Amino acid sequence: MDLNLKTYKHLKIKYYLKTINFFFFFHGASLDSEGWIKTEQALVKNKLKYYRVFNTLMTNTLSCSIFKNLTTLLHGPVLLINSNHPKLTSKKLKNINPLINLLCLKLNNKVYSKKQIKNIKDLSYIKNVSIFHRSMKSLIKIPYYKFKSKKLSLTSK
């Protein structure tokens, strides 16, 4: 196998898309080296893992994957950011650096836009899954007739 830089970057993007269940797509500006160093320092200070990808390689990789619709969002360098930090909030993500903008969030092979994740208070994958599990558990305990009676009362109005 011929392993050059382009092949390595392509494989790394595929790795992110296939194995990492929770990460963010950020649109990064085309920065000079000094501007990029400041952005990189802010990411490291906030304990975020990142991978910077340029537009052409990312669009080529996405067009051959299940995320074909994301190619319309990309207009420049993209940062793939993930973290295992439990106290990460959406406000912290917005205040990392004004030169990078949130595009979307990938969670379990589904992509959510900025508008959809606006109301999430905690960005921890494990906490969100446990909240979902608890809510499903409580909804299953509610008998069917309560749902039916609510539905009948709504249709009669």
C-alpha positions as CSV (number, residue, x, y, z in Angstrom):
1,M,0.0,0.0,0.0
2,D,1.3,3.4,-1.0
3,L,1.1,5.6,2.1
4,N,1.5,9.2,1.4
5,L,0.1,12.3,3.2
6,K,-3.1,12.5,1.1
7,T,-3.9,8.9,1.8
8,Y,-3.2,9.3,5.5
9,K,-5.5,12.3,5.7
10,H,-8.2,10.5,3.8
11,L,-8.0,7.5,6.2
12,K,-8.0,9.8,9.2
13,I,-11.2,11.4,8.1
14,K,-12.8,8.0,7.5
15,Y,-11.7,7.0,11.0
16,Y,-13.4,10.0,12.5
17,L,-16.6,9.4,10.6
18,K,-16.8,5.7,11.3
19,T,-15.5,5.2,14.9
20,I,-16.0,8.5,16.8
21,N,-19.7,8.8,17.7
22,F,-19.7,12.3,19.1
23,F,-17.9,15.2,17.4
24,F,-18.4,18.7,16.0
25,F,-17.9,20.1,12.6
26,F,-16.5,23.6,12.8
27,H,-15.8,26.0,9.9
28,G,-12.4,27.4,10.4
29,A,-11.0,30.5,8.7
30,S,-8.0,30.4,6.4
31,L,-5.6,31.7,9.0
32,D,-1.9,32.5,8.8
33,S,0.4,30.6,11.0
34,E,0.2,33.0,13.9
35,G,-3.6,33.1,13.9
36,W,-3.7,29.3,13.7
37,I,-1.4,29.0,16.7
38,K,-3.7,31.1,18.8
39,T,-6.7,29.0,17.8
40,E,-4.8,25.8,18.5
41,Q,-3.8,27.1,21.9
42,A,-7.4,27.9,22.7
43,L,-8.4,24.4,21.7
44,V,-5.7,22.7,23.8
45,K,-6.5,25.0,26.8
46,N,-10.2,23.8,26.7
47,K,-9.0,20.1,26.5
48,L,-10.5,19.6,23.0
49,K,-9.1,17.1,20.5
50,Y,-9.2,18.4,16.9
51,Y,-8.2,17.6,13.4
52,R,-8.0,20.3,10.7
53,V,-9.0,19.2,7.2
54,F,-9.0,21.3,4.0
55,N,-12.1,21.7,1.9
56,T,-11.3,19.5,-1.2
57,L,-10.3,16.4,0.7
58,M,-13.2,16.7,3.1
59,T,-15.8,17.1,0.3
60,N,-14.3,14.2,-1.6
61,T,-14.5,12.0,1.4
62,L,-18.0,13.0,2.4
63,S,-19.3,12.5,-1.1
64,C,-18.4,8.8,-0.9
65,S,-20.0,8.4,2.5
66,I,-23.5,8.4,4.0
67,F,-23.0,12.1,4.8
68,K,-23.3,13.3,1.2
69,N,-25.6,16.2,2.2
70,L,-22.9,17.8,4.4
71,T,-20.9,18.8,1.3
72,T,-23.1,21.8,0.8
73,L,-22.1,23.2,4.2
74,L,-18.4,23.2,3.6
75,H,-16.8,26.3,2.2
76,G,-13.2,26.3,3.5
77,P,-11.1,24.5,6.1
78,V,-13.0,22.3,8.5
79,L,-12.1,21.4,12.1
80,L,-13.3,18.1,13.5
81,I,-13.5,18.6,17.3
82,N,-14.3,16.0,19.9
83,S,-13.8,15.9,23.7
84,N,-14.3,13.5,26.6
85,H,-14.4,16.5,29.0
86,P,-17.6,16.1,31.0
87,K,-18.1,19.8,31.8
88,L,-18.2,21.0,28.2
89,T,-21.1,23.3,27.4
90,S,-22.3,24.9,24.2
91,K,-21.4,28.4,25.6
92,K,-17.8,27.2,26.0
93,L,-17.7,26.0,22.5
94,K,-19.0,29.3,21.2
95,N,-16.4,31.3,23.1
96,I,-13.3,29.2,22.1
97,N,-12.3,31.5,19.2
98,P,-14.4,34.0,17.2
99,L,-12.7,32.8,14.0
100,I,-14.2,29.3,14.0
101,N,-18.0,28.7,13.7
102,L,-20.0,25.7,14.6
103,L,-21.6,23.9,11.5
104,C,-23.1,20.8,13.0
105,L,-22.8,17.9,15.5
106,K,-22.4,14.2,14.6
107,L,-24.0,11.9,17.1
108,N,-24.4,8.2,16.4
109,N,-24.4,8.5,12.6
110,K,-26.8,11.4,12.6
111,V,-26.0,15.0,12.0
112,Y,-27.7,17.8,13.9
113,S,-27.6,21.4,12.9
114,K,-26.8,24.4,15.1
115,K,-30.5,25.1,15.5
116,Q,-31.2,21.6,16.7
117,I,-28.5,21.6,19.3
118,K,-29.1,25.1,20.6
119,N,-31.2,23.9,23.6
120,I,-28.9,21.1,24.8
121,K,-27.4,22.1,28.1
122,D,-24.8,19.4,28.5
123,L,-22.7,18.1,25.7
124,S,-21.5,14.9,27.3
125,Y,-22.3,11.9,25.2
126,I,-22.7,9.6,28.2
127,K,-24.9,12.0,30.1
128,N,-27.2,12.6,27.1
129,V,-27.6,8.9,26.5
130,S,-28.4,8.3,30.2
131,I,-31.0,11.1,30.2
132,F,-32.6,9.6,27.0
133,H,-32.6,6.1,28.7
134,R,-34.3,7.5,31.8
135,S,-36.9,9.4,29.9
136,M,-37.7,6.3,27.8
137,K,-37.9,4.2,30.9
138,S,-40.4,6.7,32.5
139,L,-42.5,6.9,29.2
140,I,-42.7,3.1,29.0
141,K,-44.2,3.0,32.5
142,I,-47.1,5.3,31.6
143,P,-50.0,3.2,30.6
144,Y,-51.4,3.3,27.1
145,Y,-54.8,4.6,28.2
146,K,-53.3,7.9,29.4
147,F,-51.9,8.5,26.0
148,K,-55.1,7.5,24.4
149,S,-57.2,9.8,26.6
150,K,-54.9,12.7,25.9
151,K,-55.2,12.1,22.2
152,L,-59.0,12.0,22.4
153,S,-59.2,15.2,24.4
154,L,-56.9,17.0,21.9
155,T,-59.0,15.8,18.9
156,S,-62.3,16.8,20.5
157,K,-61.2,20.5,20.9
